[in-house]
Amino acid sequence: MLDPKYLRNDIQIEEIAKQLANRGYQLDTHLISRLETRRKELQSETEALQNISNRNAKAVGLAKAKGESITVLLEEVDGIKKQREDCETKLKDILEELSAIYLTIPNLPHESVPIGLDESQNKTLRHWGKVPNFAFSVKDHVALGEANGLMDFASATKIAGSRFVVLYDRLARLQRALIQFMLDVHTKEHAYQEVYVPYIANTESLMGTGQLPGFAEDLFSLKGEQGFYLIPTAEVSVTNIARDTIYAASDLPKKYVAYTPCFRSEAGSYGKDTRGMIRQHQFEKVELIHFVEPKNSYQALEELTQDAESILQKLELPYRVVSLCTGDLGFSSAKTYDLEVWLPSQNTYREISSCSNFESFQARRLAARWRNPENAKTELIHTINGSGLAVGRTLVALMENYQTKEGKIRIPEALKNYIQEDFI
């Protein structure tokens, strides 16, 4: 959430509106200004009526002490009380309306973010690795998996529906090996603390990271009165560790890694990536999260991105790094790098990780703070996160880039300690 104090300033709100327009969001400055004006009026009126109530209470006490009649005074006290309660109700309604609006406003893009309307205007920063040249006709991961009897979409559809998969035997073990490999690299080489977190989150947690209220249709809601949802990413669970917390400067940075399944309804993606494992309702990710002092957040974003890249480099999978333009940024992000891995069957790069700096946007919703030793005041932390990596898409990329003419899949050197086979 943006800082409301900037939205209450007529000059600053116009500048905010210009920045938000770069990401395709039209801020209704007139509505906010009108509501803020009314809020100030009601706040002043409520305070004035409270002052009158305080004076009347003293007057009643003095009159009683003198033995004077207080009937008229009590009638006035009752009238002022009703006026104040009416003002307080109206003020509460205005504050709730403003809060609901503020929760729908996306984050401001960082000044370094390329300005553009959609993904076609994203900026490619660098490439890594050599795109493989095959001397035979390549197969996609579905053909490879089904030909070896290791990938089964028909059974998954019978069990749950479309956009699910059953993996068997060596392919299931390869996916498990990838998860363990990623966790080992991030904990042993990059100094992340591994955490195990709930796969179910409440409404407050999803509000805190920005999935609610605007993206409810993308979530799987659980029936019942608890307001529970299946998590769309470990970002939700891990970032909420910081909710209502004040960290000492010595506690930061916090670097967490978590493996979880993720669940997304993929609303709005009908007809996209219907074949295979690219876009599923249930998938696995190894997620990286940083909590840092504000001055260090953009350095932390670069470090987290490099940590995610290292997995692709160790697996020798060709990829590129793309800086998302303003119009392609996620709701909560101030800046995002996408890592896109090469998929031979599609002859293109596809996203495998998004690494984002949310600055204080999530922390303000979460009341996630740290105590600045320079002034002893509590200030909002900055949160950064990214996939290190999306496991299913890594499996897809590995299958396609390491395929042989015979339809086998070669095991990369980095995984030889996790799966003792040369091919599957």
Buried (B, 14 or more C-beta within 10 A) or exposed (E): BBBEEEBBEEEEBEEBBEBBEBBBBEBEBEEBBEBBEBBEBBBEBBEBBBEBBEEBEEBBEEBEEEEEEBEEBEEBBEEBBEBBEBBBEBBEEBBEBBEEBBBEBBBBBBEEBBEBEEEEBBEEEEBBBEEBEEEEEBBBBBBBBBEBEBBBBEEBBEEEEEBBBBBBEBBEBBBBBBBBBBBEBBBEEBEBEEBEBBBBBBBBBBBBBBBBEEBBEBBBEEEEEEBBBBBBBBBBBBBBBBBEBBBEEEEBBBBBBBBBEBBBBBEEEEEEBEEBBBBBBBBBBBBBBBBBBBEBBBEBBEBBBEBBBBBBBBBBBBBBBBBBBBBBBBBBBBBBBBBBBBBBBBEEBBBBBBBBBBBBBBBBBBBBBBBEEEEEEEBBBBBBBBBBBBBBBBBBBBBBBBBEEEEBBBBBEBBEEBBEEEEB
